[in-house]
Amino acid sequence: MPVKDATKHDYNADSFWYYPWGKSVTHKGVDVFAKKRTSIYSATNGLVLFSGEVPIGGKIVLVLGPKWRLHYYAHLNDLNTSLLSFVSKKSKIGTVGTTGNAAGKTPHLHYSIVTIIPYFWRIDSDKQGWKKMFYLNPIEYFEN
């Protein structure tokens, strides 16, 4: 669980691959709700490939972790890591916020896990189901 002190009560277990979901069509991650500026910790050891701002995600951190998986943390209020730095599991990488398309909404962390190596067996007939070969359900990795 990347959000400090968050539990299963702080996210909707049905939110991964929820349809319909705005411009992205299908929600490919999980939103963990917490008070603004609550600490966010890396869920894995890895290399920070990006720490900065993008239009939809707002302030984001992208970590390349084991098994060639990208861990995407979006809508952060503060960034506490930098490009090409190494993080360990539980390194503070930022705080919960409302940046990007989360502006005006309840503060939360959008967290996604993407594999670079396609898992073809995960494809199904859901909306954008072909993308399931790349997106993993982060809830399955939470330690509550």
C-alpha positions as CSV (number, residue, x, y, z in Angstrom):
1,M,0.0,0.0,0.0
2,P,1.8,3.2,-1.1
3,V,-0.4,5.6,0.9
4,K,0.6,6.0,4.6
5,D,-1.9,4.3,6.9
6,A,-4.4,3.5,4.1
7,T,-6.5,0.4,4.3
8,K,-9.0,-1.4,2.1
9,H,-11.6,1.1,3.3
10,D,-9.7,3.9,1.5
11,Y,-10.3,2.6,-2.1
12,N,-13.0,1.0,-4.1
13,A,-12.0,-2.6,-4.8
14,D,-14.1,-2.5,-8.0
15,S,-12.4,0.6,-9.4
16,F,-9.8,-1.2,-11.4
17,W,-10.9,-1.6,-15.0
18,Y,-14.1,0.4,-14.2
19,Y,-16.0,1.5,-17.3
20,P,-17.0,4.2,-18.3
21,W,-14.2,6.4,-17.0
22,G,-13.7,9.9,-18.6
23,K,-11.1,10.4,-21.4
24,S,-9.3,7.2,-20.6
25,V,-12.5,5.2,-21.3
26,T,-11.6,2.6,-18.7
27,H,-10.0,3.2,-15.3
28,K,-6.7,1.3,-15.4
29,G,-5.6,1.7,-11.8
30,V,-6.9,2.3,-8.3
31,D,-7.5,5.6,-6.5
32,V,-6.5,5.6,-2.9
33,F,-8.2,8.4,-1.0
34,A,-6.4,10.2,1.9
35,K,-6.0,13.7,3.3
36,K,-4.0,16.1,1.2
37,R,-0.3,15.9,1.8
38,T,-0.4,12.3,3.3
39,S,2.9,10.6,2.6
40,I,3.2,8.3,-0.5
41,Y,5.8,5.6,-0.4
42,S,7.3,3.6,-3.2
43,A,5.6,0.2,-3.4
44,T,8.8,-1.4,-4.8
45,N,12.5,-1.0,-5.2
46,G,13.4,0.7,-8.5
47,L,14.7,3.4,-10.7
48,V,12.7,6.7,-11.0
49,L,12.2,7.2,-14.8
50,F,10.2,10.4,-14.4
51,S,9.3,12.8,-11.6
52,G,7.5,15.9,-12.8
53,E,4.2,17.2,-14.2
54,V,2.0,16.1,-17.1
55,P,-1.5,17.4,-18.1
56,I,-3.8,14.5,-17.0
57,G,-1.8,13.0,-14.2
58,G,-0.6,16.2,-12.7
59,K,2.5,15.7,-10.6
60,I,3.6,12.2,-11.2
61,V,6.3,9.7,-10.4
62,L,7.2,6.7,-12.6
63,V,9.3,4.0,-11.1
64,L,10.8,1.0,-13.1
65,G,10.6,-1.9,-10.7
66,P,11.4,-5.6,-10.8
67,K,10.0,-7.8,-13.6
68,W,10.1,-4.8,-16.0
69,R,7.0,-3.3,-14.3
70,L,6.3,0.5,-14.3
71,H,4.7,1.9,-11.2
72,Y,2.7,5.0,-11.9
73,Y,1.8,7.4,-9.1
74,A,-0.4,10.4,-10.1
75,H,-2.1,13.5,-8.8
76,L,0.7,14.1,-6.2
77,N,0.8,17.4,-4.3
78,D,4.5,17.3,-3.6
79,L,7.3,15.3,-5.3
80,N,10.0,14.0,-3.0
81,T,12.2,12.1,-5.5
82,S,14.0,13.0,-8.7
83,L,14.8,11.6,-12.1
84,L,17.2,8.6,-12.2
85,S,17.3,8.2,-8.4
86,F,17.0,4.8,-6.9
87,V,14.1,4.2,-4.5
88,S,13.6,1.4,-2.1
89,K,10.4,-0.1,-1.0
90,K,8.9,2.4,1.4
91,S,11.0,5.4,0.2
92,K,8.9,8.6,0.4
93,I,8.3,9.7,-3.1
94,G,5.6,12.4,-2.6
95,T,2.3,13.3,-1.0
96,V,-1.4,12.9,-1.9
97,G,-2.9,15.7,-3.9
98,T,-5.3,16.9,-6.5
99,T,-3.2,17.8,-9.5
100,G,-3.9,17.2,-13.1
101,N,-7.5,16.1,-13.9
102,A,-8.0,15.5,-10.2
103,A,-8.2,19.3,-9.6
104,G,-11.4,20.1,-7.6
105,K,-11.9,16.4,-6.6
106,T,-11.2,14.6,-3.3
107,P,-7.5,14.2,-2.7
108,H,-6.2,10.8,-3.8
109,L,-3.3,8.8,-5.3
110,H,-4.0,7.2,-8.7
111,Y,-1.7,4.1,-8.7
112,S,-1.2,1.8,-11.7
113,I,1.2,-1.0,-12.5
114,V,2.1,-1.6,-16.1
115,T,4.2,-4.4,-17.5
116,I,6.5,-3.8,-20.4
117,I,6.4,-7.5,-21.3
118,P,2.8,-8.3,-22.7
119,Y,0.8,-10.9,-20.8
120,F,-1.2,-12.0,-23.8
121,W,-3.3,-14.5,-21.8
122,R,-4.9,-11.6,-19.9
123,I,-6.7,-10.2,-23.0
124,D,-10.5,-10.4,-22.8
125,S,-13.7,-8.9,-24.3
126,D,-14.1,-5.9,-21.9
127,K,-13.9,-2.4,-23.2
128,Q,-10.2,-1.9,-24.1
129,G,-9.7,-5.5,-22.9
130,W,-6.7,-5.9,-25.2
131,K,-4.9,-3.4,-22.9
132,K,-5.2,-5.9,-20.0
133,M,-2.0,-7.5,-21.3
134,F,-0.2,-4.5,-20.0
135,Y,-2.1,-3.3,-16.9
136,L,-2.0,-5.3,-13.7
137,N,-4.5,-4.8,-10.9
138,P,-2.6,-3.0,-8.2
139,I,-5.1,-4.1,-5.5
140,E,-3.8,-7.7,-5.8
141,Y,-0.4,-6.4,-4.6
142,F,-1.6,-4.4,-1.6
143,E,-0.5,-5.6,1.8
144,N,-3.5,-4.6,4.0
